[in-house]
Amino acid sequence: MRRQTAMEGLVQRFRTSEMENRIAVLEEHVFKTPKRLRGTEAQRFLITLYLGQLDKIIQSSISEKQKSLTVSVMLDIDPDNARKFLAELGKKEKYRLHTESNYTFLVQFFTDNGHKEPAEEADRILIAIQNAKDEKNSKK
C-alpha cells in the first residue's frame, strides 16, 4: 500500500469539506431549514462589534497586526480583511462595513435573536445608508 503524502491528504480533506458543504446546502433546500446561518466576514465582524465582543481587543495596547490576527482567528476571517475592518472603524466613511446588505442582515439577525438595542442601532444605520443611496440616485 502506498503512503499518502501531505499534499494528497490536504487535497482529500478539501474535497471532503467541499462535499460536506454541498450536502448541507442541498439539505437546506430540501428541508427548508438552514443548518447554520451564513454571514459574510464583514457581517460576522459587525455582529461581534455591536455585541461588544471586540471592545477589549480594540482598546488593548497590542499592535494593529496582533489585533487583526486576534480578530481573524476569533471570527475565522481573512487576516487582511480583519485589518481592513479594524482600520475602517476610525473613519467617517466605512465602505467595506456600511453596506445595505450588511445592515439588512444585521437588523434581521439581531431582531430574530432578541438583541433589541443592536437591532435598533443597525436599523438606524440601514436607514441612513438607504437615504444616502436614494439621495445619490435622485441627483443623477
N, C-alpha and C positions, 0 to 999 in steps of 0.2 A: 504494500500500500504506500502511496506517495504522501509525503508530509505536506500539509498546506502552508504556503508562505504567508507572511504577514499581510502582503498586499491582497492576496486572494481572500484571506479572512475578512479584510476590510470591505472588499467588494461584496462578499457574501452577506455581511451584516447590513450593508447599504441596501442591497436588493431585498433582503428580508424586511427591513424597515419600510422601504418603498411599498412592498406588497401589503404590509400591515396598514399603512396609511390609506391605500386604495380600498382595502376591505372596510375600514372604518367609514370612509366616505360612502361606499355602497350601502352599508348598514344604515347610515343616517338617512339615505334616500328611501330605502325600503321601509324602515320602521318609523320614519318621520320624527325621530328624536335624536338630537345630536348627542354623541358620546362625550364630546367636550366642546367648549366654546373656543373658537379660533379667533384670537385677536392678533392684529399686526404687532410688530415690535414697538411702534410708536404708541399704539393703544395700550399695550401692557405697561409701558413706561408711564403713561399718563395715569393709568389706574393706580399704580403704586405711589405716584406723586400725590394724587388727590387723597389717597388714604393715609398719607403722612409717613409712609414707609421709607421714603428716600431722604427725609429731613436730616437724619443723623449723618448719613453719608455726605450729603451736600455741604453740611456745616462743619464737617471734620477738617482737620488740618493736613490731611494727606494730599498728595499731588493729584492733579487732574487726571493723569494717566491711571493712577491707582483707583480713583473714584470711578472712572469709566470701566475699568476692569471689574471692579466690585459689582457695579450695576449690570454689566454684561453677564457675569456668572449668575447673579441673583435672578435675573429675568430671562436667561437663556437667549440673549440677543447678541448681535454682532458688536464687538468692542468699538469699532469705528462709529457705528450708529449710536451707541451709548455715549460716546464722546460728543457727537454732534448734538444729541438731545440735551445733554447736560450744558453744553455751551449755549444752546438756544434759550435756556431758561432766563438768562440775564438780559436778553434782547427784547426790544419792544415788539418787533415782528417775529413771529415764530412760524416760519413757513413749513417746516417739517412736522411740527406738532399741531398747530392750529389749522386743521382742515375740517371741512364739513363732514367727511366720512368718519374721521376720528371722533368728533364730538357727538355725532348721531349715535355711534356705537357706545360711547361713554354714558350718554343720557339713558339709553336703553339698559345697559348693563347695571348702572347704579340704581335705577328705578326697579328693575327686576329683582335686585338683591337687597333691597331695603336700605340703601345708603342715601338718605334724603338730602343732606347738605351737599355732598359731592354731586348729586344729580342736579340740584338747583344751580350750582356753580357751573357745571358743564352746560346746562341748558342756557344760561346767560351768555356764555361764550359762543355757543352754537348760534344763538340769535344774532349776536354781533357779527359773526362770520357770514351768516346769510344776508344780513343788512348790507355789509360791505360788498358782498358779491352782487346784490341787487343794484346798489349804487353804481358800481363799476359797469354793470351791464346797461344801465339807463343812460350812461354818458356816451355810449357807443353810437 
